[in-house]
Amino acid sequence: MVKRTRTIKTRRSSKPLRAGESSREVALKRLKRMETRIVALLDTSEGANYEAGKRFDAIARAMLYRDAGFETLEDYANARFNQGYRTLRRYRRVANAFAKRIVIAHGMTKLDLALRYIAITPEDERPMDVLSMQFPTTHGKNPVTVRLAKASERDLETAIDIAQSKPTSHDTVKEARAKRIRDRFQRAVAAPKGKATHAPLVRAHVHDETGKVRIDLVGIDEHDLVRVLRAALAEARRR
């Protein structure tokens, strides 16, 4: 009687390196495949832009751009994609905040504008809150509010302008002070002319418990830390 033996297959956790192939070469091959897919996806549809944003996020998180010889993600994106860093950063931000079906329903541009709006308002809104909130805007000379589904891109741009506007007669003294600080600080950290530097976003609002102004700096590039910190110290010396 012949005894049968059973072969047990094991699943490999990762693909082994080929003989003479370095980890950098493997990373570059992976990066090339992702780049090819992103180029094919970009600006073909809202769903495709979502997928491009997800793949760009994967490149950023794994820092594959460094294997290609770039120090920053911004330099890499500007060199490899016609749409450039700003567009891909926007797609990445929206893709990380919303599900694909929401991006298809409302579009990348409107969702990005909505995220920019809640980033500069003092309330602690979450990305999903933009689907039900009312955005302040104007139709003609009349102030109105609109929901995201009914809002145009211009409506959302106006909402951002309103949120960033100078103090009004309806603001309290502390709220007006917070807006003045934000406007002054935002000008101080603006990107220098002639340099491809992303200016960080300044947020300032009155803290509910203490009544003091809280200042947030959002999106500081690593290579721009010294310049921004100098501007922050200059603002601190005004106190």
C-alpha positions, 0 to 999 in steps of 0.5 A, a space after each residue: 500500500 502506497 502511503 500518500 503524503 500531503 503537501 502544505 503550501 505556505 503563503 509568503 509575506 512578501 516577494 523575495 529580492 531577485 539575485 543582485 537586486 537591491 531594496 532600492 531597485 525594488 522601491 524604484 520599480 514599485 514607484 514607476 508602476 505607481 507613477 504610470 497608474 497615476 498618470 493614466 488616472 489623473 483628470 479622467 474622472 472624479 473617481 479616477 482622481 480619488 484613486 490618484 490621490 490614494 496612490 500619491 498618498 501611498 508614495 508619500 507615506 512610504 517616502 518612495 520619492 527619496 529613492 528617486 533622489 528627491 528630498 521633498 515630496 513637492 520637488 518630486 511631484 513637480 518633476 514627475 507630473 504635469 499637474 504638479 504638487 498642488 493638484 496632487 496634494 489636493 487630491 490626496 487631502 480629499 481622498 484621505 478625508 472622504 469615501 470614493 462615492 462622496 468624491 464622485 457625488 460632489 467633486 474634488 474641487 468642491 470638497 477641497 474648498 469645503 475642507 479649506 473652509 472648516 480649517 479656518 473656522 474656529 469650530 471643531 468640525 470634522 470633514 464629514 460635517 461639510 455634507 450637512 452644514 450651511 455655508 455663508 455666501 452671497 447671491 447678488 448683494 444678499 447674504 445667504 447660506 447654502 448646503 454643499 450639494 447646492 453650492 457652487 465653487 464660487 459659493 464656497 470661495 465666497 464662504 472662505 473669503 467671509 471666514 477670512 474677512 476682517 473684523 466686523 461690527 458683530 465680532 466681540 473685542 476678543 474675536 476681532 483681536 483674533 482676526 487681526 492676529 491671524 491676518 497679520 501672522 498670515 502675511 508674515 508667513 506668506 511665501 517669499 516672492 520667486 520661491 516655490 514655497 508653500 505658505 502655512 495656514 494660520 488659524 486664530 480663535 478665542 479659547 472658550 475657557 480662558 478667553 485667550 487667543 489660540 493660534 494654530 500653524 498648519 502645513 509647515 514644510 520641513 525646509 521652511 521651518 526656520 523662516 516660519 519660526 522666525 516669523 512666529 518669534 517676531 509675532 511673540 515679541 509684539 505681545 
